[in-house]
Amino acid sequence: MKNKFWHNFKQILIILVASLATAVSVELLLLPSNVVVGGAIGIASILDILLTDLSPAMWYFSVGVWVVAINVPIMIYTFVRFRRRFAVKTLLYILFLTAELIVFRVCNLSDVFKKVMVAEGEDMDKVLYVILGGALQGVSLPMLLYVNASTGGSDIVGLFVQRHSKKSGNDAMRVILATNVAILFVSSLAYYFVKKNGVEAIDMFVYSVAAMFIGEIVQELIFNGFSAAVELEVTTEKPQEMADALQGELKRGTTNIKVVGGYSHQEKSMVVCILNKRQLTHARRIINKVDPTAFAYVENVKEVIGRGFVNKEIELEDNNE
C-alpha cells in the first residue's frame, strides 16, 4: 500500500508540474504576445483574446474556463472509449490547468511577470516570449506521456484516428499536427475579421506557427533523450567473455552472431548490444579490457522497443481497467 501511495503521488506531482508548465507558457508568455497554440488551448486562447482582451475582470470568459468547457465532450468520449486510469489522469491535468490559468488571470500575474522581465520604458521582447512559451509547451506532453496521460483536445482526436483507422502512432501525430495548424489559421482569420487588423493577424499566425514548432522540437529532443540508443557491434575472438562483461557491467542483453572475415576468411563471433549513448564510454573500456584486438563499430538507433528503453509512442488498448 505504501509503494502504491508513493507511485500515485509521484504521478500526480508530474501531472501538476506539466499543467503548471502549460499555464505559465499560455498565460504569462504566449497570450501577452498575442500568440496562440494548437488544440483545445488554441481555441480557448483565441476566444479569450477576442472576447475579453485578456482583462482580469472578465476571468469567467478567460482561457482557463474555455479549456475545461471545450474538453467536456472530449473527456466524456475518453472515459467511454479509453482506459479509466488514462482518462482520470488526463482529466486531472485539465482540472489543474484550468485552476492555474484562472488564478493567474485573477491575480494578473502576466503584468507582474512583464515588470520582472521587461525594464521600465522598454517593450517586451516578443521573440523571447515566443521561444520560452513554445519550449514550455513542448515540455508538458512528454511528462504526461511518461505517466500515460495526455493533454486532451487534439491529442484525443489523434488517438481517435489511430484507433479507428488502425494506423500507427506516427499517423496520429500527423493528424494532430494538421489539426493544430488548421486551428492557428482559423484563429488568425477570426482575429482579422474581429479586430480588422491584417498585420496583427499575420503576425499572430507566423509567431503561433513558430511557437508550435519550437514546442515540437523540444518534444522531439526530450523523446530522443528517453529512447536515444546506439548499436554496438564487436567482432572478437572472445565472444563469451565479451558478452559476459557487457551484460554484467552495463546490464544490457547481447546477441552472438557467427561471422567470417572477408580478408582473413577466419571464423569469428560478433557480439551485438544495444546501449544508451551515455554507456558508450564504459563499453569502450570493457572492449579494451576483454579483447584489445577486437574490432568494433557503433551505429545510431532511431528507436528501441523493449525492456530497458522508453518508447515514445502510446499504443491504445481496447479493454478498460
C-alpha positions in Angstrom: 0.0 0.0 0.0 2.8 2.4 0.8 4.5 1.8 -2.5 1.2 2.3 -4.3 0.7 5.6 -2.5 4.1 6.9 -3.4 3.6 5.8 -7.0 0.3 7.6 -7.3 1.7 10.7 -5.5 4.6 10.8 -8.0 2.3 10.6 -11.0 0.0 13.3 -9.6 3.1 15.5 -9.0 4.3 15.0 -12.6 0.8 15.9 -13.9 0.8 19.0 -11.7 4.2 20.2 -13.0 3.2 19.5 -16.6 0.0 21.6 -16.1 2.0 24.4 -14.4 4.4 24.5 -17.4 1.5 24.8 -19.8 -0.2 27.5 -17.6 3.0 29.6 -17.4 3.5 29.2 -21.2 0.0 30.3 -22.1 -0.9 32.9 -19.6 2.5 34.6 -18.9 4.3 34.2 -22.2 2.1 33.4 -25.3 -1.2 35.3 -24.7 0.6 38.6 -23.8 2.4 38.2 -27.1 -0.9 37.7 -29.0 0.2 34.1 -29.8 -2.0 31.0 -29.7 -1.1 27.3 -29.9 -3.0 24.4 -31.3 -5.5 22.1 -29.8 -8.2 23.0 -27.3 -5.9 25.5 -25.7 -5.5 27.3 -29.0 -9.3 27.6 -29.5 -9.6 28.7 -25.9 -6.9 31.3 -26.3 -8.4 33.0 -29.4 -11.8 33.1 -27.7 -10.1 34.7 -24.7 -8.3 37.3 -26.9 -11.4 38.2 -28.9 -14.0 38.2 -26.0 -12.0 39.6 -23.0 -8.9 41.3 -24.5 -7.1 39.4 -21.6 -8.9 41.5 -19.0 -8.6 40.1 -15.4 -12.1 41.4 -14.7 -13.6 39.1 -17.3 -11.9 35.9 -16.0 -15.1 34.0 -16.4 -14.5 34.1 -20.2 -10.8 33.6 -19.9 -8.7 30.8 -21.5 -9.0 28.6 -18.3 -12.8 28.5 -18.4 -12.8 27.8 -22.2 -10.3 25.0 -21.8 -12.5 23.0 -19.5 -15.7 23.8 -21.5 -14.1 22.6 -24.8 -12.8 19.4 -23.2 -16.1 18.3 -21.6 -17.3 16.3 -24.6 -13.8 15.1 -25.3 -13.4 13.8 -21.8 -16.8 12.1 -21.9 -15.6 10.2 -25.0 -12.2 9.5 -23.3 -13.9 7.9 -20.3 -16.1 5.7 -22.6 -13.5 4.6 -25.0 -10.2 4.5 -23.3 -8.6 3.1 -20.1 -10.0 4.6 -16.9 -6.6 5.5 -15.5 -5.6 7.2 -18.7 -8.9 9.2 -18.7 -8.6 10.1 -15.0 -5.1 11.4 -15.3 -5.9 13.4 -18.4 -8.9 14.9 -16.6 -6.7 15.7 -13.6 -4.3 17.6 -15.9 -7.2 19.6 -17.4 -8.5 20.5 -14.0 -5.1 21.5 -12.7 -4.5 23.6 -15.8 -7.9 25.3 -15.6 -7.4 26.2 -11.9 -3.9 27.6 -12.6 -5.0 29.6 -15.6 -7.9 31.2 -13.7 -5.7 32.0 -10.7 -3.0 33.5 -12.9 -5.7 35.7 -14.6 -7.4 36.8 -11.5 -4.1 37.8 -9.9 -3.0 39.4 -13.1 0.3 37.6 -13.0 1.1 38.4 -16.6 1.6 42.1 -15.7 3.8 41.1 -12.7 5.8 38.8 -14.9 6.2 41.6 -17.5 7.5 44.0 -14.9 10.1 41.5 -13.9 11.1 40.5 -17.5 11.0 44.0 -19.1 12.9 47.1 -18.0 10.8 50.2 -17.4 10.2 52.2 -20.6 11.2 49.3 -22.9 9.0 47.0 -25.0 8.7 43.3 -24.4 10.9 41.0 -26.5 8.2 39.1 -28.3 10.7 36.7 -29.9 12.0 35.7 -26.5 8.5 35.2 -25.1 7.6 33.0 -28.1 10.7 30.9 -27.7 10.2 30.4 -24.0 6.5 29.8 -24.4 6.9 27.3 -27.1 9.6 25.5 -25.2 7.4 25.1 -22.1 4.6 23.8 -24.3 7.0 21.2 -25.5 7.9 20.1 -22.0 4.3 19.2 -21.0 3.4 16.4 -23.4 6.4 14.1 -22.7 5.8 14.4 -19.0 2.2 13.4 -19.5 3.1 10.5 -21.8 5.6 9.3 -19.1 2.6 8.8 -16.7 0.3 7.5 -19.5 -1.9 10.6 -19.8 -2.5 13.3 -22.5 -3.2 17.0 -22.8 -6.8 16.3 -24.1 -8.0 18.3 -27.1 -6.3 17.4 -30.4 -4.3 14.6 -28.7 -7.5 12.7 -28.1 -8.5 13.4 -31.7 -5.2 11.9 -32.9 -5.7 8.9 -30.7 -9.3 8.5 -32.0 -7.9 8.4 -35.6 -5.2 5.9 -34.5 -7.8 3.6 -33.0 -10.4 3.7 -35.8 -8.1 3.8 -38.8 -5.8 1.1 -37.3 -2.8 3.2 -38.2 0.4 3.8 -36.3 1.1 6.5 -33.7 3.1 8.4 -36.3 -0.1 8.8 -38.4 -1.9 10.0 -35.3 0.8 12.6 -34.7 0.4 13.9 -38.3 -3.3 14.3 -37.7 -2.6 16.3 -34.5 -0.1 18.5 -36.4 -2.6 19.2 -39.2 -5.4 19.9 -36.7 -3.2 22.3 -34.8 -2.1 24.2 -38.0 -5.8 24.5 -39.0 -6.6 25.9 -35.6 -3.9 28.5 -35.9 -5.1 29.5 -39.4 -8.7 29.8 -38.3 -7.7 31.8 -35.2 -5.7 34.3 -37.2 -8.6 34.6 -39.7 -11.1 35.2 -36.8 -8.7 37.8 -35.3 -8.6 39.7 -38.6 -12.4 39.8 -39.0 -13.0 40.9 -35.4 -10.0 43.3 -35.0 -9.8 44.5 -38.6 -6.0 44.4 -38.5 -4.4 42.4 -41.1 -0.8 43.0 -39.9 -1.5 41.7 -36.4 -3.4 38.7 -37.8 -0.5 37.7 -40.0 1.9 38.3 -37.0 -0.3 36.1 -34.9 -0.2 33.2 -37.4 3.5 33.5 -38.0 4.5 33.7 -34.3 2.0 31.0 -33.4 3.4 28.6 -36.0 6.9 29.4 -34.7 5.8 28.7 -31.1 4.2 25.4 -32.2 7.3 24.2 -34.0 9.6 25.2 -31.1 7.3 23.0 -28.9 7.6 20.1 -31.4 11.4 20.4 -31.4 11.6 20.4 -27.6 9.3 17.3 -27.5 11.5 15.5 -30.0 14.6 16.3 -28.1 13.1 15.0 -24.9 11.7 11.9 -26.6 15.2 11.2 -28.1 16.7 11.7 -24.7 14.4 9.0 -23.4 15.0 6.4 -26.1 18.3 7.5 -27.6 20.4 4.4 -28.2 23.3 3.0 -30.2 24.0 -0.4 -31.6 27.4 -1.7 -30.6 28.8 -4.5 -32.8 32.0 -6.1 -31.6 33.9 -8.7 -33.7 36.1 -10.6 -31.3 37.8 -13.9 -30.7 36.5 -13.9 -27.1 32.7 -13.7 -27.7 31.6 -15.2 -24.4 33.9 -13.2 -22.2 32.9 -10.0 -24.1 29.2 -10.8 -23.8 29.5 -11.6 -20.1 31.4 -8.4 -19.4 28.8 -6.2 -21.3 25.9 -7.9 -19.6 27.5 -7.9 -16.2 28.7 -4.3 -16.2 26.2 -2.5 -18.4 23.1 -4.6 -17.6 22.3 -4.9 -21.3 21.5 -8.1 -23.3 23.7 -9.3 -26.1 23.4 -11.4 -29.2 26.3 -13.5 -30.6 26.5 -14.0 -34.3 28.9 -16.2 -36.2 30.8 -14.2 -38.9 33.6 -14.9 -41.4 36.3 -12.3 -42.2 36.3 -11.3 -45.9 40.0 -10.8 -45.9 41.3 -13.5 -43.5 38.5 -16.0 -44.1 38.7 -16.9 -40.4 35.6 -17.6 -38.4 34.9 -15.2 -35.5 31.9 -14.1 -33.5 30.2 -10.7 -33.5 28.6 -9.6 -30.2 25.7 -7.2 -30.8 24.5 -5.0 -27.9 22.0 -2.1 -27.7 23.2 0.7 -25.3 22.1 4.1 -24.1 24.5 6.7 -25.5 25.8 7.5 -22.1 27.0 3.9 -21.6 29.2 4.1 -24.7 32.4 5.3 -22.9 32.1 2.5 -20.4 31.6 0.0 -23.2 34.8 1.1 -24.9 36.7 0.4 -21.7 35.2 -3.1 -21.5 36.2 -3.9 -25.0 39.8 -2.8 -24.5 40.0 -4.7 -21.2 38.5 -8.0 -22.6 40.0 -8.1 -26.1 42.3 -5.2 -27.2 42.4 -6.7 -30.7 38.6 -6.7 -31.1 37.1 -4.7 -34.0 34.0 -2.7 -33.0 31.8 0.0 -34.5 28.7 1.9 -33.4 25.5 2.8 -35.2 22.8 5.2 -34.1 19.4 3.6 -33.4 16.4 5.8 -34.1 14.1 4.0 -31.6 14.2 0.9 -29.4 11.1 -1.0 -28.3 11.8 -3.4 -25.4 12.7 -3.7 -21.8 15.1 -1.1 -20.5 14.2 1.6 -23.1 11.3 4.1 -23.2 9.1 4.0 -26.2 7.7 7.4 -27.2 4.5 6.2 -28.8 1.4 5.3 -26.9 -0.4 2.1 -28.0 -4.0 2.2 -27.2 -5.7 -0.9 -25.8 -9.4 -1.8 -26.3 -10.0 -3.0 -22.8 -10.8 -0.7 -19.9 -9.3 -1.1 -16.4 
